[in-house]
Amino acid sequence: MSDATISPSGLADPAARAALVAGFDAVPGAPKPDPILVVDNIVRQFGGMTAVDVQHLEVQRGIITALIGPNGAGKTTFFNLVTGFDRATTAGKGAHWSFDGRTLDKTSASSVAKAGMVRTFQLTKALNAMTVIDNMMLGAQGQVGENLLRSVFRPAWRDQEREVEAKADELLQRFKLYEKKYDYAGSLSGGQRKLLEMARALMSDPKMIMLDEPMAGVNPALTQSLLGHIQALRDEGMTVLFVEHDMHVVRHISDWVAVMAEGRLVAEGPADTVMSNPAVIDAYLGAHHDTDLGDDSLLSDEVLEELAEEVAAEDAEREAEEQAEGLR
Ligand SMILES: Nc1ncnc2c1ncn2[C@@H]1O[C@H](COP(=O)(O)OP(=O)(O)OP(=O)(O)O)[C@@H](O)[C@H]1O
């Protein structure tokens, strides 16, 4: 570890974080002083379509990194691959990724979670039909044994269960869900479910948490609360990697931003730098994606002119086609 890396108490000090990220090159695949996740040559094809082709990515320990990109860029597929929920087309053919120094290429999803890298999922129907506390207990599966039912017959299990429940209670208090402990997860609001997903992920004491669109469908008041929780986790020393479409959120909490487009990593850097990077603007506009990049100044005269030219060219092409049709 270099001197620029995190202190045991985490990177709560904004100046320390700014100093740390100032040391990274703002280029795709940039090396970092103390990466917790290192990915090489991870490719995923579906039929003839390449959904992910990431040649090298390092995620720095102890900070919040946002993974952004237009719809279909491959962000969720990338999450699935590194967490063992999907298999790279290059598996066994040069794909390599390691977490906290441990190779994960051939590791199952549950082993990845045990290694300390957890991701959130939308609550499925099955989980909606369970109570909040049962969801939490499920999040701790690795601790009470691979198979909860089998564990029932172990004498030590009851004690362990009590310990795990105490931990669940603590997390539910922290995420303001304790009053809902015995409610069905399906009865929670969208925002509360996001909080539950996060709380459940924390049951396994991860070193890194991966959040897939944590703010989607959350009302503004709860968004603030979720953002606060994410920042608090980082301040306590956890590494956060999150996918998000809301660029205001990305600007607000990210220490570093990685950008994917058409499966590839196309840019990296601090939020302000990345969002004014022409490759990023192209990726979003080129995908005809109407994402608000969170800063109207991005729509410079130059960009507006380019857009007007593109629209005019498309109109002219359409007119020419219509005329040709008319002549037939
Ligand atoms: N199981 C699958 N079978 C076939 N194609 C898939 C599958 N999963 C993803 N894809 C395709 O791979 C590409 C990347 O999808 P992915 O969901 O990873 O993108 P994303 O960046 O997460 O998009 P969004 O922001 O819209 O969630 C898309 O073109 C998608 O249609």
Ligand as a Chemical Component Dictionary entry (heavy atoms), coordinates in Angstrom:
data_LIG
# 
_chem_comp.id                   LIG 
_chem_comp.type                 NON-POLYMER 
_chem_comp.pdbx_formal_charge   0 
_chem_comp.three_letter_code    LIG 
# 
loop_
_chem_comp_atom.comp_id 
_chem_comp_atom.atom_id 
_chem_comp_atom.alt_atom_id 
_chem_comp_atom.type_symbol 
_chem_comp_atom.charge 
_chem_comp_atom.model_Cartn_x 
_chem_comp_atom.model_Cartn_y 
_chem_comp_atom.model_Cartn_z 
_chem_comp_atom.pdbx_ordinal 
LIG N1  N1  N 0 -29.082 -12.752 -20.969 1  
LIG C1  C1  C 0 -28.923 -11.981 -22.041 2  
LIG N2  N2  N 0 -29.147 -12.466 -23.276 3  
LIG C2  C2  C 0 -28.958 -11.696 -24.372 4  
LIG N3  N3  N 0 -28.556 -10.420 -24.339 5  
LIG C3  C3  C 0 -28.322 -9.882  -23.120 6  
LIG C4  C4  C 0 -28.496 -10.619 -21.919 7  
LIG N4  N4  N 0 -28.180 -9.820  -20.866 8  
LIG C5  C5  C 0 -27.840 -8.623  -21.395 9  
LIG N5  N5  N 0 -27.921 -8.663  -22.745 10 
LIG C6  C6  C 0 -27.606 -7.572  -23.663 11 
LIG O1  O1  O 0 -26.309 -7.101  -23.333 12 
LIG C7  C7  C 0 -26.231 -5.692  -23.463 13 
LIG C8  C8  C 0 -25.790 -5.093  -22.158 14 
LIG O2  O2  O 0 -26.866 -5.181  -21.243 15 
LIG P1  P1  P 0 -26.773 -4.676  -19.734 16 
LIG O3  O3  O 0 -28.073 -4.937  -19.090 17 
LIG O4  O4  O 0 -25.558 -5.226  -19.111 18 
LIG O5  O5  O 0 -26.562 -3.108  -19.959 19 
LIG P2  P2  P 0 -26.681 -1.948  -18.872 20 
LIG O6  O6  O 0 -25.546 -1.022  -19.147 21 
LIG O7  O7  O 0 -26.781 -2.506  -17.517 22 
LIG O8  O8  O 0 -28.029 -1.268  -19.326 23 
LIG P3  P3  P 0 -29.145 -0.493  -18.433 24 
LIG O9  O9  O 0 -28.477 0.767   -17.993 25 
LIG O10 O10 O 0 -30.230 -0.240  -19.426 26 
LIG O11 O11 O 0 -29.523 -1.402  -17.313 27 
LIG C9  C9  C 0 -27.608 -5.228  -23.924 28 
LIG O12 O12 O 0 -27.598 -5.090  -25.324 29 
LIG C10 C10 C 0 -28.515 -6.359  -23.497 30 
LIG O13 O13 O 0 -29.637 -6.448  -24.342 31 
# 
loop_
_chem_comp_bond.comp_id 
_chem_comp_bond.atom_id_1 
_chem_comp_bond.atom_id_2 
_chem_comp_bond.value_order 
_chem_comp_bond.pdbx_ordinal 
LIG N1  C1  SING 1  
LIG C1  N2  SING 2  
LIG C1  C4  DOUB 3  
LIG N2  C2  DOUB 4  
LIG C2  N3  SING 5  
LIG N3  C3  DOUB 6  
LIG C3  C4  SING 7  
LIG C3  N5  SING 8  
LIG C4  N4  SING 9  
LIG N4  C5  DOUB 10 
LIG C5  N5  SING 11 
LIG N5  C6  SING 12 
LIG C6  O1  SING 13 
LIG C6  C10 SING 14 
LIG O1  C7  SING 15 
LIG C7  C8  SING 16 
LIG C7  C9  SING 17 
LIG C8  O2  SING 18 
LIG O2  P1  SING 19 
LIG P1  O3  DOUB 20 
LIG P1  O4  SING 21 
LIG P1  O5  SING 22 
LIG O5  P2  SING 23 
LIG P2  O6  DOUB 24 
LIG P2  O7  SING 25 
LIG P2  O8  SING 26 
LIG O8  P3  SING 27 
LIG P3  O9  DOUB 28 
LIG P3  O10 SING 29 
LIG P3  O11 SING 30 
LIG C9  O12 SING 31 
LIG C9  C10 SING 32 
LIG C10 O13 SING 33 
# 
